[in-house]
Structure formats: C-alpha cells, structure tokens
C-alpha cells in the first residue's frame, strides 16, 4: 500500500470513475474501483480501504444503503466515507451524514477541494487508528499492571495470613508456658508461703509480716501472669468458644477500666472457623484497649450478630472520637483492617472529634471443618 493511502471509488458512471481515479493516482493514492453497490460491499469487506468515495444515485443498491451496510458491519464500520453526488439538497446531505459519512461533496466538484478533503479524512482516520492502537496498548499495559498488583496483593495477604497464624501459634505457646510452668511454680510458692505463715508465728511479728508480704506479692504476680497469659491467648476461646471468651474479656475490661460496657449477642455460641473466631476476639481486644487508652469514654456498646452467611460486630463508644483521615495509618486500626481483609470481610470506622467512634465489621462465615 502506498504511503498516501488506499481509496475505494464507487460510481456507476465510468467517466466519473476514470476522472477520480486519475486525479487520485496522480496525487499518490492507490485506487480501487467499484461500478455498483454490490461490488463496493464485496471489495470493502475483502480488504477494507482507508477511505471510500461513494456516489449516491446508483442502480440496485444506492449509496445510502451501501453506507448503511458498511457502518453496520464490524469490519468496515470505521472506514471514513465521503459522499460525492449531484444531489446537493440539504436533506440529502443530512441523510448521508446521519448514516455515518464523514463528509458530503456536491457535484460538480473542485479538484483542490476533493484532494484537500480526501487528505484531511485519511489523516484523521490514521490518527484515530493510531490513537486506538495506543489506547489498546496502554489498556493492555494497565491490565498487566493491575494483574501484577492483584497478584502482589494476593501474595501479601497470604504472607500476612501466614504471619498472623505464626504469631497466634507463638502466643499460644508462650501462654501455655507461662500457665503451665511459671504459673504452677508460683502457685506452689504461694502455697508454701502460706504454710510458712502458719508455722512461723513463734518467730515474731516481723518474720510473719515479711512472709505475709511475700505471699501477697506472689498472689499479685500470679494474677498478673494470668492476665498476661489470657491476653496472649484466652483459654476460654479454645475451651468454651468465642461468645464466652468475649463475655469474659468484657467483664474484665469493665472491672479494670470502670467503663460501663453493654454486650449483646444473638447466640450463646458461634460455630466459626478458628481463625475467624480469633480475628473477632482480637478486634474486640484491640478496640477496647484503644478505648481505654485514648477515648475517655464512659460507655461502650458491643453487638455481635451471627446469621447463616455472615457475622457482624459493632463496637461503639461515647468518647472523644478522632479524625479518621488523620489516623488512618495508625497501627491499631491497620491491624484490625488487615485482619478483617484477610478473611474477605468489610470494616468501616466512623468517628468525628467529640462525637464518639463506631467500628462496624462484616465477615463471611467459614464453617470449621470438624471431620
């Protein structure tokens, strides 16, 4: 194909065909000829040209019908069409343009006008083609980048899930060691100190007071150890389930903080995948810790509702609130969001200064495999 472009001329008048062909070939265009509408359609479908010069009045299929069929076919619909016709009434021009033609030149035409319009529309067609090609290339690049990003996010989520599992396993191991080893040792020590307190009354008040002090310190250490162990991995979560673990945590939070906390659950127990149960408990744990440290709240409401398909957790306080956009990168919030996202859930944190905070979480239920 010549650089200037390939043009299909459709006209039932031989003299007009020859004149236009000679004119365009001298201008450097490659020309194909079609003396009627049927041949024009066949030629355009076999090898689409860059431009079609189309007469209106022809026997059989007229130019308007040829244009209509070309624009209806996917292979030829983007070919620019210029009507060349002695029908120069406005209605004919409007009809031609409404069918998808890019231009309408009335006969008799000026040579310079035809060449100028042909050149313009071929250049526009090439620009559109190049632009479309670039758009397709950029779209493909964007799709590839999005696929790589999705894969990276997937791998990151998988890594996060793995790290969360490892961390929970480590917490469980440490909690077990604290409870079974150190806890038992301290309990034995407290029992021995209690025995000594009863046996050393004859040694004087000073010795007894020291033993009583040591006994009290040991008891407080055991209580602290128990609290740390429960924070690392609540035994109730494994033994009695999520509902009992959250209820126990809320009772301790209420006693430790003095903040009134209302807990509502629609079930006595939730049959959940172990990882999902841990996630919900950790969110409650993190949220109540943040409330105690930062909110200044006097009342907290926790609502846990389970359905067949989802489990929803709402935690709301009447504290000082905060600007969510300014605190979106806080590790506590990010940790909650990552835990929820890891299980395909949704989390929404609504808060404003002096207007309290509400955390809403919705997670799809994954049944634990008990086979």
C-alpha positions as CSV (number, residue, x, y, z in Angstrom):
1,X,0.0,0.0,0.0
2,X,1.3,3.5,-0.9
3,X,2.0,5.8,1.9
4,X,-0.7,8.3,0.9
5,X,-3.4,5.6,1.4
6,X,-5.8,3.3,-0.5
7,X,-9.1,4.6,-1.7
8,X,-12.2,2.8,-3.0
9,X,-14.2,4.8,-5.5
10,X,-17.8,3.7,-6.0
11,X,-19.7,5.2,-9.0
12,X,-21.8,3.8,-11.8
13,X,-20.6,6.4,-14.2
14,X,-17.5,5.2,-16.0
15,X,-16.3,8.7,-16.9
16,X,-16.6,9.8,-13.2
17,X,-14.7,6.7,-12.1
18,X,-11.9,7.3,-14.5
19,X,-11.6,11.0,-13.7
20,X,-11.4,10.5,-10.0
21,X,-9.0,7.6,-10.3
22,X,-6.7,9.6,-12.5
23,X,-6.9,12.5,-10.1
24,X,-6.1,10.5,-7.0
25,X,-3.4,8.3,-8.5
26,X,-1.6,11.5,-9.6
27,X,-1.8,12.6,-6.0
28,X,-0.1,9.4,-4.9
29,X,-3.0,7.4,-3.7
30,X,-3.7,3.7,-4.6
31,X,-7.2,3.4,-6.1
32,X,-9.7,0.6,-6.4
33,X,-12.9,1.0,-8.5
34,X,-16.4,-0.4,-8.0
35,X,-19.2,0.4,-10.6
36,X,-22.1,-0.5,-8.3
37,X,-23.0,-1.1,-4.7
38,X,-22.7,-4.9,-4.6
39,X,-19.1,-4.8,-5.8
40,X,-18.3,-1.9,-3.4
41,X,-19.6,-4.0,-0.4
42,X,-17.6,-7.1,-1.6
43,X,-14.4,-5.1,-2.1
44,X,-14.6,-3.3,1.2
45,X,-15.3,-6.5,3.1
46,X,-12.4,-8.4,1.5
47,X,-9.9,-5.7,2.0
48,X,-11.0,-2.5,3.9
49,X,-9.6,0.7,2.3
50,X,-8.6,3.8,4.2
51,X,-11.3,5.9,2.5
52,X,-14.4,5.4,0.4
53,X,-15.7,7.9,-2.2
54,X,-19.3,6.9,-2.7
55,X,-21.9,8.1,-5.2
56,X,-25.5,8.3,-4.1
57,X,-27.6,7.5,-7.1
58,X,-26.7,4.1,-8.5
59,X,-28.8,1.2,-9.9
60,X,-29.7,-1.6,-7.5
61,X,-28.2,-0.6,-4.1
62,X,-27.9,3.1,-3.8
63,X,-25.1,4.9,-2.0
64,X,-27.1,5.5,1.2
65,X,-27.8,1.7,1.5
66,X,-24.2,0.9,0.9
67,X,-23.2,3.3,3.6
68,X,-25.8,1.8,6.0
69,X,-24.5,-1.7,5.4
70,X,-20.8,-0.7,5.7
71,X,-21.5,1.0,9.0
72,X,-23.4,-2.0,10.4
73,X,-20.5,-4.4,9.8
74,X,-17.7,-4.5,12.4
75,X,-15.0,-5.0,9.8
76,X,-16.0,-1.8,7.8
77,X,-17.8,0.4,10.2
78,X,-14.7,2.6,10.9
79,X,-13.9,3.3,7.2
80,X,-14.4,7.0,6.6
81,X,-17.0,7.6,3.8
82,X,-17.3,10.7,1.6
83,X,-20.4,11.1,-0.5
84,X,-19.9,12.5,-4.0
85,X,-23.2,13.3,-5.5
86,X,-25.1,15.7,-7.8
87,X,-27.9,15.6,-5.1
88,X,-26.9,18.7,-3.3
89,X,-30.1,19.4,-1.4
90,X,-29.7,19.8,2.4
91,X,-31.9,16.8,3.1
92,X,-29.6,14.5,1.1
93,X,-26.5,15.9,2.9
94,X,-28.2,15.4,6.3
95,X,-29.2,11.9,5.3
96,X,-25.7,11.0,4.3
97,X,-24.1,12.4,7.4
98,X,-26.7,10.8,9.7
99,X,-25.8,7.4,8.2
100,X,-22.2,7.8,9.4
101,X,-20.4,9.6,6.5
102,X,-17.7,12.0,7.4
103,X,-18.3,14.4,4.5
104,X,-20.5,15.2,1.5
105,X,-19.2,16.9,-1.6
106,X,-21.6,18.1,-4.2
107,X,-21.0,17.6,-8.0
108,X,-19.6,19.2,-9.9
109,X,-16.7,19.4,-7.5
110,X,-13.4,21.3,-7.5
111,X,-10.2,19.2,-7.8
112,X,-8.5,21.0,-5.0
113,X,-11.5,20.6,-2.7
114,X,-11.6,16.8,-3.3
115,X,-7.9,16.4,-2.7
116,X,-8.0,18.5,0.4
117,X,-10.9,16.7,1.9
118,X,-9.5,13.3,1.0
119,X,-6.2,14.1,2.5
120,X,-7.8,15.5,5.7
121,X,-10.0,12.5,6.3
122,X,-7.3,9.9,5.6
123,X,-5.0,11.8,8.1
124,X,-7.8,11.8,10.6
125,X,-8.5,8.2,10.0
126,X,-4.9,7.3,10.6
127,X,-4.7,9.5,13.7
128,X,-7.8,7.7,15.1
129,X,-6.3,4.3,14.2
130,X,-3.0,5.2,15.9
131,X,-4.8,6.6,18.9
132,X,-6.9,3.5,19.2
133,X,-3.9,1.3,18.9
134,X,-2.1,3.3,21.6
135,X,-5.2,3.1,23.8
136,X,-5.3,-0.6,23.3
137,X,-1.6,-0.9,24.1
138,X,-1.9,1.3,27.2
139,X,-5.0,-0.6,28.2
140,X,-3.1,-3.9,27.9
141,X,-0.2,-2.5,29.9
142,X,-2.7,-1.2,32.5
143,X,-4.4,-4.7,32.7
144,X,-1.0,-6.3,33.1
145,X,0.0,-3.9,35.8
146,X,-3.3,-4.4,37.6
147,X,-2.9,-8.2,37.3
148,X,0.6,-7.9,38.8
149,X,-0.7,-5.6,41.5
150,X,-3.5,-8.1,42.3
151,X,-1.1,-10.9,42.4
152,X,1.2,-8.9,44.7
153,X,-1.8,-8.1,47.0
154,X,-2.7,-11.7,47.0
155,X,0.8,-12.8,47.9
156,X,0.9,-10.0,50.6
157,X,-2.4,-11.2,52.0
158,X,-1.2,-14.8,52.0
159,X,2.0,-13.7,53.8
160,X,0.0,-11.6,56.3
161,X,-2.2,-14.6,57.0
162,X,0.8,-16.8,57.5
163,X,2.4,-14.3,59.8
164,X,-0.8,-13.9,61.8
165,X,-1.0,-17.7,62.1
166,X,2.6,-17.9,63.2
167,X,2.0,-15.0,65.7
168,X,-1.0,-16.7,67.2
169,X,0.8,-20.0,67.4
170,X,3.7,-18.2,69.2
171,X,1.2,-16.5,71.6
172,X,-0.4,-19.8,72.3
173,X,3.0,-21.5,73.0
174,X,4.1,-18.6,75.3
175,X,0.7,-18.5,77.1
176,X,0.9,-22.3,77.7
177,X,4.5,-22.0,79.0
178,X,3.5,-19.1,81.3
179,X,0.5,-21.0,82.6
180,X,1.9,-24.5,82.9
181,X,5.4,-23.8,84.0
182,X,5.7,-20.4,85.6
183,X,2.1,-20.3,86.8
184,X,2.4,-23.7,88.5
185,X,5.7,-22.8,90.1
186,X,4.3,-19.5,91.5
187,X,1.2,-21.3,92.8
188,X,3.4,-23.8,94.6
189,X,5.4,-21.0,96.0
190,X,2.3,-19.2,97.3
191,X,1.1,-22.5,98.9
192,X,4.5,-22.9,100.7
193,X,4.5,-19.3,101.8
194,X,1.0,-19.8,103.2
195,X,2.3,-22.9,105.1
196,X,5.3,-20.9,106.4
197,X,3.0,-18.1,107.6
198,X,1.1,-20.6,109.7
199,X,4.2,-22.3,111.1
200,X,6.3,-19.2,111.9
201,X,4.1,-17.5,114.3
202,X,6.6,-18.1,117.1
203,X,9.4,-16.3,115.2
204,X,7.8,-12.9,115.8
205,X,5.6,-10.4,114.1
206,X,8.5,-9.2,111.8
207,X,9.0,-12.6,110.2
208,X,5.3,-13.2,109.9
209,X,4.8,-9.8,108.2
210,X,7.6,-10.5,105.7
211,X,6.1,-13.8,104.9
212,X,2.6,-12.3,104.5
213,X,4.1,-9.6,102.2
214,X,5.8,-12.2,100.1
215,X,2.6,-14.3,100.0
216,X,0.6,-11.2,98.8
217,X,3.3,-10.3,96.2
218,X,3.2,-13.9,94.9
219,X,-0.5,-13.8,94.6
220,X,-0.4,-10.5,92.7
221,X,2.3,-11.9,90.4
222,X,0.1,-14.9,89.7
223,X,-2.8,-12.6,88.9
224,X,-0.6,-10.5,86.6
225,X,0.7,-13.7,84.9
226,X,-2.8,-14.9,84.4
227,X,-3.9,-11.6,82.8
228,X,-0.8,-11.7,80.5
229,X,-1.5,-15.3,79.6
230,X,-5.2,-14.5,78.8
231,X,-4.1,-11.5,76.7
232,X,-1.7,-13.7,74.7
233,X,-4.3,-16.5,74.2
234,X,-7.5,-16.6,76.1
235,X,-8.1,-20.2,77.3
236,X,-11.8,-19.7,77.1
237,X,-11.6,-19.2,73.3
238,X,-10.3,-22.7,72.9
239,X,-12.3,-24.4,75.6
240,X,-15.7,-22.6,75.7
241,X,-15.7,-20.7,72.3
242,X,-15.9,-17.1,71.1
243,X,-19.0,-16.0,72.9
244,X,-17.7,-17.0,76.3
245,X,-14.2,-15.5,75.6
246,X,-15.7,-12.1,74.6
247,X,-18.0,-12.1,77.5
248,X,-15.1,-12.8,79.9
249,X,-13.0,-10.2,78.2
250,X,-15.8,-7.6,78.5
251,X,-16.3,-8.4,82.2
252,X,-12.5,-7.9,82.9
253,X,-12.5,-4.7,80.8
254,X,-15.5,-3.3,82.8
255,X,-13.8,-4.2,86.1
256,X,-10.4,-2.9,85.1
257,X,-11.4,0.3,83.5
258,X,-14.6,1.3,85.3
259,X,-16.2,2.0,81.9
260,X,-19.8,0.7,81.5
261,X,-19.8,-1.9,78.7
262,X,-23.0,-3.4,77.3
263,X,-22.6,-6.6,75.4
264,X,-25.3,-8.1,73.2
265,X,-25.0,-11.4,71.3
266,X,-27.8,-13.2,69.4
267,X,-26.3,-16.6,70.1
268,X,-24.9,-18.5,73.0
269,X,-22.1,-19.8,70.7
270,X,-20.9,-19.2,67.2
271,X,-19.7,-22.1,65.2
272,X,-16.8,-20.4,63.3
273,X,-13.5,-21.3,61.7
274,X,-10.8,-21.0,64.4
275,X,-9.0,-18.2,62.5
276,X,-12.2,-16.2,62.2
277,X,-13.0,-16.6,65.9
278,X,-9.5,-15.4,66.7
279,X,-9.9,-12.4,64.4
280,X,-13.2,-11.3,66.0
281,X,-11.7,-11.7,69.5
282,X,-8.6,-9.7,68.6
283,X,-10.6,-6.9,67.1
284,X,-12.7,-6.7,70.3
285,X,-9.5,-6.8,72.3
286,X,-7.8,-4.1,70.2
287,X,-10.8,-1.9,70.2
288,X,-11.4,-2.0,74.0
289,X,-7.6,-1.3,74.5
290,X,-7.8,1.8,72.3
291,X,-11.0,2.9,74.1
292,X,-9.3,2.6,77.5
293,X,-6.1,4.4,76.4
294,X,-7.4,7.2,74.2
295,X,-11.2,7.7,74.1
296,X,-12.1,8.9,77.6
297,X,-15.4,7.2,77.1
298,X,-17.9,6.4,79.9
299,X,-20.0,3.9,77.9
300,X,-19.2,1.2,75.3
301,X,-21.7,-0.9,73.4
302,X,-20.7,-4.2,71.7
303,X,-23.0,-6.0,69.4
304,X,-22.2,-9.4,67.9
305,X,-24.8,-10.8,65.5
306,X,-24.5,-14.0,63.5
307,X,-26.5,-15.2,60.6
308,X,-26.2,-18.2,58.3
309,X,-23.9,-16.3,55.9
310,X,-22.2,-13.5,57.9
311,X,-21.2,-12.4,61.3
312,X,-21.4,-8.7,62.2
313,X,-19.6,-6.9,65.0
314,X,-20.3,-3.4,66.1
315,X,-18.3,-1.6,68.8
316,X,-19.4,1.9,69.7
317,X,-18.3,4.3,72.4
318,X,-19.2,7.8,73.5
319,X,-15.6,9.1,73.8
320,X,-13.7,12.0,72.3
321,X,-13.6,10.5,68.8
322,X,-11.0,11.4,66.2
323,X,-10.5,12.4,62.6
324,X,-10.4,9.1,60.7
325,X,-8.4,10.6,57.8
326,X,-5.7,11.8,60.1
327,X,-5.4,8.5,61.9
328,X,-5.8,6.1,59.0
329,X,-2.2,4.9,59.3
330,X,-2.3,4.0,63.0
331,X,-1.1,0.5,63.6
332,X,-4.0,-0.5,65.7
333,X,-6.5,0.5,63.0
334,X,-4.3,-1.0,60.3
335,X,-4.1,-4.3,62.2
336,X,-7.9,-4.5,62.6
337,X,-8.3,-3.7,58.9
338,X,-5.7,-6.3,57.8
339,X,-7.2,-9.0,60.0
340,X,-10.7,-8.4,58.5
341,X,-9.5,-8.1,54.9
342,X,-7.6,-11.3,55.3
343,X,-10.9,-13.1,55.7
344,X,-12.7,-11.3,52.9
345,X,-14.6,-9.1,55.2
346,X,-15.6,-5.4,55.4
347,X,-14.7,-2.9,58.0
348,X,-15.9,0.6,58.5
349,X,-14.7,3.0,61.1
350,X,-16.9,6.1,61.7
351,X,-15.7,8.8,64.0
352,X,-15.5,12.5,64.5
353,X,-13.9,14.7,67.1
354,X,-16.2,14.9,70.2
355,X,-18.7,12.5,68.6
356,X,-17.5,9.1,69.7
357,X,-16.4,6.2,67.5
358,X,-18.2,3.3,65.8
359,X,-16.5,0.2,64.3
360,X,-18.6,-2.0,62.1
361,X,-17.3,-5.3,60.8
362,X,-19.0,-7.8,58.5
363,X,-17.3,-11.1,57.8
364,X,-18.4,-14.1,55.7
365,X,-18.8,-17.2,57.9
366,X,-16.4,-20.0,57.2
367,X,-17.5,-23.2,58.8
368,X,-14.8,-25.0,60.7
369,X,-14.1,-28.4,59.3
370,X,-14.9,-30.9,62.0
371,X,-14.5,-34.1,60.1
